[in-house]
Amino acid sequence: MRVREWQDILSDVTEGGHDAEQWRAVAGRRRKGIGEDLYLGHPSVGVYQLKTYAKNPYEVRGVGARVARRIDEDLEPLFPRRDADDTGRFGVQAPPEDEDHAKSMAKRLEETVKVHADAPTTPGDFFTDVMDALESPAFGPMDYEFDARPDRLEGLTDEFVDANRLLTSELDDLIETDEVGRGFQ
């Protein structure tokens, strides 16, 4: 397992070219200390674990690693399902390449919203179509709690004990180096 900066992990996700709507995520507060834990999973890519914290209101720092090469039958129930109505949604976005690309994306988004305004639709279908219009490289259901830890997050953390221990140590070193402690710098 190779520990890397969290943004490098997100680059792998955005540049991987995998089926964008197959990604799933689970996130919440860390067990101890400041910051958040995030697991991103894709059936054919595997599972990434990220640990981040806000150094200040403008800068997020963190570490991450690929902790599994695929989602097997033991990991499957620890991620939210696409058809579940009780989960939130997430999307990872890459910026447009240039002004023409941005205009094209905006036009597709406008058309998508118009189509859904005129026809009966579900929130899940609307979300998927918006992410497609924006060419999101990764999106899907997410189990997230801002001020707590979802049960799925506990399960994933328990599944990857060694990786969690290593990433926690690396993140704690970052926090100590930044001299953030419990406040913003």
C-alpha positions in Angstrom: 0.0 0.0 0.0 1.4 3.4 -1.1 0.4 6.4 0.9 -0.1 9.5 -1.3 -1.6 13.0 -1.1 -5.4 12.9 -1.1 -5.5 15.0 -4.3 -3.4 12.4 -6.1 -6.1 9.8 -5.2 -8.8 12.0 -6.6 -6.8 12.5 -9.8 -6.7 8.7 -10.2 -10.5 8.7 -9.8 -11.1 11.5 -12.3 -8.6 10.3 -14.9 -9.3 6.6 -14.7 -11.9 6.5 -17.4 -14.0 3.9 -15.5 -17.8 3.7 -15.6 -18.5 7.0 -13.8 -21.9 6.1 -12.2 -20.5 2.9 -10.5 -18.6 4.8 -7.8 -20.0 4.8 -4.3 -18.8 6.6 -1.1 -18.9 6.5 2.6 -17.7 9.4 4.8 -17.8 11.0 8.2 -15.8 12.3 11.1 -12.6 10.6 12.1 -12.8 8.5 15.2 -10.3 10.7 17.0 -8.9 14.1 16.2 -9.9 16.7 13.6 -10.8 15.8 10.0 -12.8 13.3 8.0 -12.6 9.8 6.7 -13.7 9.0 3.2 -13.9 5.7 1.3 -14.5 5.7 -2.5 -15.3 2.4 -4.1 -15.8 1.1 -7.6 -16.5 -2.6 -8.5 -13.7 -2.9 -11.0 -11.3 -0.3 -9.5 -11.4 -1.2 -5.9 -11.5 0.9 -2.7 -9.6 4.1 -1.9 -9.4 5.5 1.7 -8.8 9.2 2.3 -8.2 11.1 5.5 -8.4 14.9 5.3 -8.7 18.0 7.4 -9.1 21.7 6.9 -5.9 23.4 7.6 -7.8 26.7 7.2 -11.0 27.7 5.5 -9.2 27.7 2.1 -7.0 24.7 2.2 -7.7 21.0 2.7 -4.8 18.7 3.4 -4.8 14.9 3.7 -3.5 11.5 2.7 -4.9 8.5 1.0 -4.2 5.0 -0.4 -5.8 2.3 -2.4 -6.8 -0.3 0.2 -8.5 -2.9 -2.0 -8.2 -3.9 -5.7 -11.9 -4.8 -6.0 -15.1 -4.7 -4.1 -15.8 -8.3 -3.1 -18.9 -9.9 -1.4 -17.6 -8.9 2.1 -17.2 -5.2 1.1 -20.3 -4.9 -1.0 -22.7 -4.4 1.9 -20.5 -1.7 3.4 -21.2 0.6 0.5 -24.6 2.3 -0.4 -26.6 0.9 -3.3 -27.5 3.0 -6.3 -31.2 2.2 -5.9 -31.4 3.2 -2.2 -33.4 6.3 -1.5 -31.9 6.7 2.0 -28.5 7.9 0.9 -27.1 11.1 -0.4 -25.2 11.6 -3.6 -21.7 12.8 -4.5 -19.9 13.8 -7.6 -16.3 14.4 -8.5 -15.8 17.1 -11.1 -12.9 18.0 -13.4 -12.8 21.5 -14.7 -13.7 22.3 -18.3 -10.7 22.2 -20.7 -11.4 25.6 -22.2 -14.2 28.2 -22.7 -15.8 26.3 -25.6 -16.0 23.2 -23.5 -17.5 25.1 -20.6 -20.2 26.6 -22.9 -20.9 23.1 -24.2 -21.3 21.7 -20.7 -23.6 24.6 -19.7 -25.8 24.1 -22.7 -26.1 20.3 -22.0 -26.9 21.1 -18.4 -29.6 23.6 -19.4 -31.2 21.1 -21.7 -31.1 18.4 -19.0 -32.9 20.6 -16.5 -35.5 21.6 -19.1 -36.2 17.9 -20.0 -36.6 17.0 -16.3 -38.8 20.0 -15.7 -41.2 18.9 -18.4 -41.4 15.2 -17.6 -42.0 13.1 -14.5 -38.7 11.9 -13.1 -37.0 10.6 -9.9 -34.3 12.5 -8.0 -31.9 9.7 -8.8 -32.5 9.9 -12.5 -32.2 13.7 -12.4 -28.9 13.5 -10.5 -27.5 10.9 -13.0 -28.5 13.0 -16.0 -27.0 16.2 -14.5 -23.7 14.4 -13.7 -23.7 13.0 -17.3 -24.3 16.6 -18.7 -21.4 17.9 -16.6 -19.2 14.9 -17.7 -18.5 13.9 -14.1 -15.8 11.2 -14.0 -17.2 9.7 -10.8 -20.5 10.0 -9.1 -23.0 7.9 -7.2 -24.7 7.2 -3.8 -23.0 8.3 -0.6 -23.5 7.6 3.0 -22.3 10.7 4.8 -22.7 12.2 8.3 -21.2 15.6 8.9 -20.9 15.3 12.7 -20.8 11.6 13.2 -19.7 8.3 11.7 -22.1 6.2 9.7 -22.3 2.5 10.5 -20.8 1.7 7.1 -17.8 3.9 7.9 -17.2 1.9 11.1 -17.4 -1.3 9.1 -15.0 -0.2 6.4 -12.5 1.1 9.1 -12.7 -2.2 10.9 -12.2 -4.0 7.6 -9.0 -2.1 6.8 -7.4 -1.8 10.2 -3.8 -1.7 9.1 -4.4 0.8 6.4 -6.4 3.0 8.8 -3.6 2.9 11.4 -1.0 3.9 8.8 -3.1 6.7 7.3 -4.1 8.0 10.7 -0.4 8.2 11.6 0.4 10.1 8.4 -2.5 12.5 8.8 -1.6 13.2 12.5 2.0 14.0 11.3 0.6 16.5 8.8 -1.6 18.1 11.5 1.4 18.3 13.8 3.7 19.7 11.1 1.1 22.3 10.2 0.7 23.2 14.0 -3.0 23.3 13.5 -4.1 21.4 16.7 -7.8 22.0 17.1 -8.2 25.3 15.3 -7.5 26.9 12.0 -4.1 28.3 11.0 
